[in-house]
Amino acid sequence: MRSIRLLVAPLLLVTPLAAGCGHDPSVPASAIAVVGDRTIPRADFDALMAQTKDSYTRSGKTFPAPRTPAYAELKDTAVRLLVERAELEQKAPGLGVTVTDGQVDAQRTLLLEETFGGSEATYRARLRAVGMTDAEVRSALRAQLLSQAVFQAVTADVGVSTDTVESYYEAHLKEYTSPAGRIVPFNQVRETIRRRLLADARAAAFDRWLAGVRGEFARRTVYAEGFAPAK
């Protein structure tokens, strides 16, 4: 998928960021925004920022202090992520996309194996350290799976023709020529080129679709005081 961006690791993966708009102090006190028919709880924002802070700490970086430009940027990123998650949740049914509890369980098991050596105790200790709950992790994993499935659904019909692959090869022969002047035959790099161009084409198609989704929800998104991302 185009750039499911890694905001914090290893517990949370995120999707491409959306630019929400609007502001309204009538959003419930326990929420940071209302997106269409979804309310984004303040707890989701707090959990995401806590995990971000933990990621900074474990990488030896100083987490930005509140009311600094660096902190504001992290805050805006987190809000945009949560807004986009709410948008995709509402668009998914129309695409025939669902995520089952079984899929979430499988992803959680994979997380434990790859990040915590399969240890439930180590996993739980990390959650306590960052102030997260297992339910919040499951919610993040569900969002990750949903975003991946939506991407697949939106870009399922995107393809790259043989002519396009050949044209790319011919236009970039320098990339496939050794210092000694030997040109790598087309049939040896055809599939590599095709995969690269297909990834780019799918990314572009998804960006166009996502821009439409952002526009659709632009007038249906309101924020609690202090949470509207900078333009």
SULKAUR-V529975 format. One line per field, one symbol per residue. psi: psi as a letter, one per 30 degrees, with the letter a starting at -180 (. if undefined). A space follows every 10 residues. Layout:
psi: ???
This chain:
psi: kdijkjellg fkkllkkljl llkjffkkfg lflkjbgkkj keeeeeeeee eeeeeeefgg lkkkkkglee eeeeeeeeee eeeeeeeeef feeffgklkl eeeeeeeeee eeefegggje eeeeeeeeeg hlleeeeeee eeeeeeeeee eeeegegklk leeeeeeeee fhfefgklff gkkkkefffe eeeeeeeeee eeeeeeeeee eeeeeefegg klllkgfklk .
